[in-house]
Amino acid sequence: MTENLDWSPKGRWTARAALNRALHKKKIRRPKKCSICGARPGVDRQGNSKIHGYHHKGYEDPHKLNIIWVCISCRNKMVWARKRAMEANHD
């Protein structure tokens, strides 16, 4: 399933830009807690939220704003699970 999704660097950049525009225009709000584990990691030294928008369905146009808000720990678990699934599909 994941092998057909766009995970390209260019797709990543355009999806991030679309998400940042939506956040800036207040079309989307960043929650304060992780949607998976419920952690509330707060902000870093620069005042940036430690909750990340994870594009779990790829970076294609219909999914650019289809994100899950997660903490870095949950995000890393999701990335590794996706990479393992992609490697298993190539074998």
N, C-alpha and C positions, 0 to 999 in steps of 0.2 A: 504494500500500500504506500509506504513512504517513498519508494523509489521513483514515483511519478511526480513528486512535488518539486517545486523550484526552490533549491537551497543555494543558488548561485550568489556570489558576492554582490553583483549588480542588483539582483532581486532583494537581497538583504538591505542594501543601501536605500532603495526606493521604498521598501516597507517601513524602515526606520523613519525616513523622512515623512511619510504619510502619517505615521503614529505621532511623531513630534508636532506636526501641524495640527492634528486633531486635539492633542493635549493643549497646545498653545491657544487654540480657538475655543477651548473648553467644550468640545464635542464629546470628549472622553475624559473621565476622571480617574486618576491613579489612586487605587485604594491604599490603605495603610497596612493591610495585612495580606499575607500569602494566601492565595485561593486554594492551595493544596494542604499545607500543614497548619495554617492559621497564625504563623509567626508574625510578629510586628517588629521588623528589623530597624526601623527608624531611618535616619539620614546619615550620610557620610560627612566628613569635615567641610566639604564645600557646600553642604546643604542639599545635596542630591538624594533623592529617595533610593533606598536599597531594594525596593520592589521593582522587578524588571518585567517588561512586557515580553512574553515568549510567544512567537508566531508558530504555534503548534501545528498549523495546517499548511505551512510553507509561506512563500512570499508572493504568490501570484496575486493579480489584481483583486479577485473576489475575496481574498483572505488577508489583505494587507492590514486590516483593522480587526481581524478575528484573532484575538490574543488571550492568553491566560496570564494573569498577574501573579508572579511567583517570587519567592526569595531566591537568593543565589544558590543555596543548597539544593532546593527543589529544581531549579533551572538546570544545574549541572547534572542531576540525576536524569532529567528528561533528555538532555542532549546526549548523554552516554547511552541511554536506552535506544534513542533514534539511530545513533551510529552503529550500535550492535545489530539492530534490525537491518540496517542497510548492508552491513558486512555479511550477515547471514543470507541475504537475498542474492549477493554476488557469488556465493560459493556454490 
